[in-house]
Amino acid sequence: MTVESSAARKPRRSAAGKAGTTGSKTGTTAGTTGATGTKRTTRTTRSTAKKSTDPELVQLLTPEGKRVKNAEYDAYVAGITPDELRGLYRDMVLTRRFDAEATALQRQGELGLWASLLGQEAAQIGSGRATREDDYVFPTYREHGVAWCRGVDPTNLLGMFRGVNNGGWDPNGNNFHLYTIVIGSQTLHATGYAMGVAKDGADSAVIAYFGDGASSQGDVAESFTFAAVYNAPVVFFCQNNQWAISEPTERQTRVPLYQRAQGYGFPGVRVDGNDVLACLAVTKWALERARNGEGPTLVEAFTYRMGAHTTSDDPTRYRGDEERLAWEAKDPILRLRRYLEASDHADEGFFAELEAESETLGKRVREAVRAMPDPDHFAIFENVYADGHALVDEERAQFAAYQASFADEGGH
Amino acid sequence: MAEKMAMAKAINESLRRALDADPKVLVMGEDVGKLGGVFRVTDGLQKDFGESRVIDTPLAESGIVGTAIGLALRGYRPVVEIQFDGFVFPAYDQIVTQLAKMHARSLGKVKLPVVVRIPYGGGIGAVEHHSESPEALFAHVAGLKIVSPSNASDAYWMMQQAIQSDDPVIYFEPKRRYWDKAEVDFEAIPAPLHKARVVREGTDLTLAAYGPMVKLCQEAADAAAEEGKSLEVLDLRSVSPLDFDSLQASVEKTRRLVVVHEAPVFFGSGAEIAARITERCFYHLEAPVLRVGGYHAPYPPARLEEAYLPDLDRVLDAVDRSLAY
């Protein structure tokens, strides 16, 4: 298949220099220098690829937890301490625990729906931890791990899934925008925000999350165009989790997604989305490019949606267990644990403590959701407009009168 | 200071004033920069305010509105141009699912002060997709405000107010009135943005319109006066919210109402006005509320638009039918 054969091509990061929009600055960033850098990437990925059909991608930790060298990206995680490594592990474990709790709460009828991130923890924690406080994140509706990294209280994410609000947190509180359900829309918001950052002369960067399904959306294509022509400081972080509900990635594209960037004139890189170190390094690199005025980058994090699309989905209708089993062997948490253990960076006490912390988090989330009250009926009319609207006022008054008519009956 | 000028020039002056007063105001759209817009509404603005504030965009309407949302999230106040009415639909998703709802979704934390300018309506002999009146498609969406000036003075002031609004405003510009001149007083105290205005007092019947049809209604009132009929003309100015209080006050006086717009009457703003005025003024009405507007057919080729669009005779025909009850 075309996808298979073209997947074997090396990442075309050198394309940016040729295309011109990222221009002469490309060569000034560490690790982005054209031909030699690309060669090194190729050598690294070849050494870790088991079969010729495996896609080439940037990988720093093998599924077995073995650290492999990468000349281009090692620099971005070179100073990482054992404490920070344990931190990444903790982030992934707690995010998975939170996610499992939310799935359970949906099964118990406490949430109307849940979109699980199971399997995508490394992509989200690695990229999320690469962001700086003043950076701005535009998520889809599945970025629970990124939200965690940004310091958003996980219980805030559950309001919309419980049906008590349609968003509900202040995006500017953590520079983490509201979840966006319409596929791909947020990539344009991210691009516009990044254009604003550039106008302000700030050195913040913006990261837009989306998936393999969203890559087919016109808005995503338009966001690539706008970001490229205005050289906007935005990182497009595509979590290719192989499935858009029931449709495999082959229904979205005939070329590896990261290669789409080439046509727009900015670099695209594929990273092992189940390797938290690689995701951290590649995203840091891409964010630095943005900060340095080198424009947008597309990062394709090659990962797998271990669970259903949402709790309403039944993946047994469209995919087999063997695929899942193959991906379980590449589990993002397991591989970092193996690395931590092999390097003596974590002992039994650490893991036991984390287990207890996970359970505490689960309990806190459970209790917070169950305590979440239904909103007041009049919330329907709140915040429809910033400056008010005569019709909303009129209908609110009518609704109040109607409600009051029941109160009168009840009183008798 | 007052000056007589065409509506297109008045909007240009208003944009210029806003760009001058607030560094966060941006103008963006296709061909708005060097060319000054296909109708020259943004003429000279890029020259005076630079390419980073008057932005020629890629040819992608969803991208224009979507990035404007992002810029607004960053604290900017973008005024975006959709080149023609029929080209807004690629942006319809961003306008309806994102622009309109962000304030509510964020529980009031996020404001999106974006103005979407849309030259609209027919009567200029244009090709397909250049003459439509899609205002009802936006009025149905909570979170948006929809206005349409009928003259140069309103065009100037309503643009000032639209830009100052913390809500997204769809600003429909009646392109066939772009070259009509009127006095614009730059130091006036403008009426509230969503308030209708009685442009001609009358006693026998109310003609209600906005944008391009106000002038036609004034002409119809002139013609009716020659026949001894006294028509009141109400310039609604705003489609969402609609100033039902002014409509009600007028109809309680005249007891008859004809609504005129270029958009198809089926599910048009006239239908909503008819329903609500019937509720509010049931015992005052001497006749059902009548509507004059486009037909339930695609906007016709230019050589048929004269037959499609409301004109003096069709308005007067509706007036006669109303008065016959």
Contacts between the chains, C-beta under 8 A, distances in Angstrom:
chain1	res1	chain2	res2	distance
A	165	B	105	7.8
A	165	B	107	6.4
A	166	B	101	7.3
A	166	B	104	6.8
A	166	B	105	4.4
A	167	B	105	3.8
A	167	B	106	5.5
A	167	B	107	7.1
A	168	B	105	7.9
A	168	B	106	7.8
A	168	B	107	5.9
A	169	B	106	7.8
A	169	B	109	7.8
A	170	B	106	6.9
A	170	B	109	4.2
A	170	B	110	8.0
A	171	B	73	7.3
A	171	B	106	6.4
A	171	B	109	6.7
A	171	B	110	6.0
A	172	B	109	7.0
A	172	B	110	7.8
A	177	B	73	7.3
A	178	B	102	7.5
A	178	B	105	5.6
A	178	B	106	6.0
A	178	B	110	7.6
A	180	B	98	7.7
A	182	B	93	6.9
A	182	B	97	4.8
A	182	B	98	7.3
A	185	B	66	6.6
A	185	B	93	7.2
A	185	B	94	6.5
A	185	B	97	6.6
A	185	B	98	5.4
A	187	B	66	7.9
A	188	B	62	6.9
A	188	B	63	5.9
A	188	B	65	7.9
A	188	B	66	2.6
A	188	B	67	5.5
A	188	B	69	7.0
A	188	B	70	6.5
A	188	B	94	6.9
A	189	B	66	6.2
A	189	B	67	7.7
A	189	B	69	5.1
A	189	B	70	4.1
A	189	B	73	6.3
A	189	B	98	7.2
A	190	B	70	6.2
A	191	B	63	7.9
A	191	B	66	7.4
A	191	B	67	5.3
A	191	B	70	6.0
A	192	B	66	6.5
A	192	B	67	3.3
A	192	B	68	6.1
A	192	B	69	5.9
A	192	B	70	2.2
A	192	B	71	4.5
A	192	B	72	7.7
A	192	B	73	7.3
A	192	B	74	7.4
A	193	B	70	3.9
A	193	B	71	7.0
A	193	B	73	5.3
A	193	B	74	4.9
A	194	B	70	7.2
A	195	B	67	6.1
A	195	B	70	6.9
A	195	B	71	6.1
A	195	B	74	8.0
A	196	B	70	6.8
A	196	B	71	4.7
A	196	B	73	7.7
A	196	B	74	3.0
A	196	B	75	6.9
A	196	B	76	5.5
A	197	B	74	6.6
A	199	B	52	5.8
A	199	B	76	7.5
A	200	B	74	7.3
A	218	B	62	6.3
A	218	B	90	7.5
A	219	B	62	5.6
A	219	B	63	7.4
A	219	B	66	6.0
A	219	B	93	7.7
A	219	B	94	7.5
A	222	B	58	7.3
A	222	B	60	4.4
A	222	B	62	5.7
A	222	B	63	3.5
A	222	B	66	7.0
A	223	B	63	6.9
A	223	B	66	7.1
A	223	B	67	7.8
A	225	B	58	5.1
A	225	B	60	6.5
A	225	B	63	6.6
A	226	B	57	7.5
A	226	B	58	6.0
A	226	B	60	7.5
A	226	B	63	5.1
A	226	B	67	5.3
A	229	B	58	6.0
A	382	B	104	7.6
A	382	B	107	7.5
A	382	B	108	7.3
A	383	B	103	5.5
A	383	B	104	4.7
A	383	B	106	7.7
A	383	B	107	5.7
A	383	B	108	4.1
A	384	B	103	7.4
A	384	B	104	5.5
A	384	B	142	5.2
A	384	B	143	6.0
A	385	B	103	6.8
A	385	B	143	6.8
A	385	B	145	7.4
A	385	B	167	5.0
A	386	B	103	5.4
A	386	B	108	7.2
A	386	B	111	4.8
A	386	B	165	7.9
A	386	B	166	3.8
A	386	B	167	5.0
A	387	B	165	5.9
A	387	B	166	5.4
A	387	B	167	5.3
A	389	B	142	8.0
A	389	B	145	7.2
A	389	B	167	7.9
A	389	B	240	7.5
A	389	B	241	5.0
A	390	B	194	6.9
A	390	B	241	4.1
A	390	B	242	7.7
A	390	B	243	7.5
A	390	B	244	7.4
A	390	B	245	8.0
A	391	B	240	7.4
A	391	B	241	5.1
A	391	B	242	7.3
A	392	B	142	7.4
